[in-house]
Amino acid sequence: MVRIGMGLIKNEHGVYHVRRKVPKGLEEATATVMGVPKPRVSWLKQTLGTKDEKQARVRAKPVMMKFDAILAKAEARLVEHPVRTELTEAEIKRIADYFYAYELCADEELRADGIGDDPLFADIHRQLTDAGVEFEGPFDVRTNGSGLSDRMMHKIEEGASVVLPLAKEALARGNIEFIRYELNELLQVFRINLDPNCPDYRKLALAVMRAEVLALEAVLARNQGEPIESPNPTFPTGG
């Protein structure tokens, strides 16, 4: 294996993988969190399914973020973090920026793949066709070729267009229930036990909601061909 950086590894076949070393004290807890049969996990690994370095770097970002969440949950099983009632402005910004980066990186990964329709839709289409069932749909099915299909582009547009006005309304009203699930996941990733009744919990929620609105707007802009860059996330547990 050849190490490229940011946890990127190229195997003997030229395919990129991403990996991260699990700290010694978290190996057993990580295995429990992942639900694997072996007693401990020493490395988190995932293939990126590409031989292109640029594409691999795009795909690596959300994978590293997933690794962050796994390690955070593993540590939470072992460490009782003290309850906090305050956050610094820097912490609030870092968490909100991380969430924005996560959303944009996930969207970029989808576009970087550019492999037409999602496999489930294509498989259902194939099964119906093989069974001789005649049907019509608004989109043609593509299982190969370059770039996302019309259906996938519509799916991205529709998803962001539905959530964006709801996110804006929640932000305008200061309704933090809209983002509570995502916020609690973020706090776990950053290993912060924040009192949900403290003022800074609400302050952080509003910052994350603003990041959500900006991310959704960026996704829609990308669908119109705008060159929106994905920020490099600052990994809470190091990269």
Secondary structure, 3 states (H helix, E strand, C coil): CEEEECCEEECCCCCEEEEEECCHHHHHHHHHHHCCCCCCCCEEEEECCCCCHHHHHHHHHHHHHHHHHHHHHHHHHHCCCCEECCCCHHHHHHHHHHHHHHHHHHHHHHHHHCEECCHHHHHHHHHHHHCCCCCCCCCCCCCCCCEECHHHHHHHHHHHHHHHHHHHHHHHHCCHHHHHHHHHHHHHHCCCEECCCCHHHHHHHHHHHHHHHHHHHHHHHHHCCCCCCCCCCCCCCCC
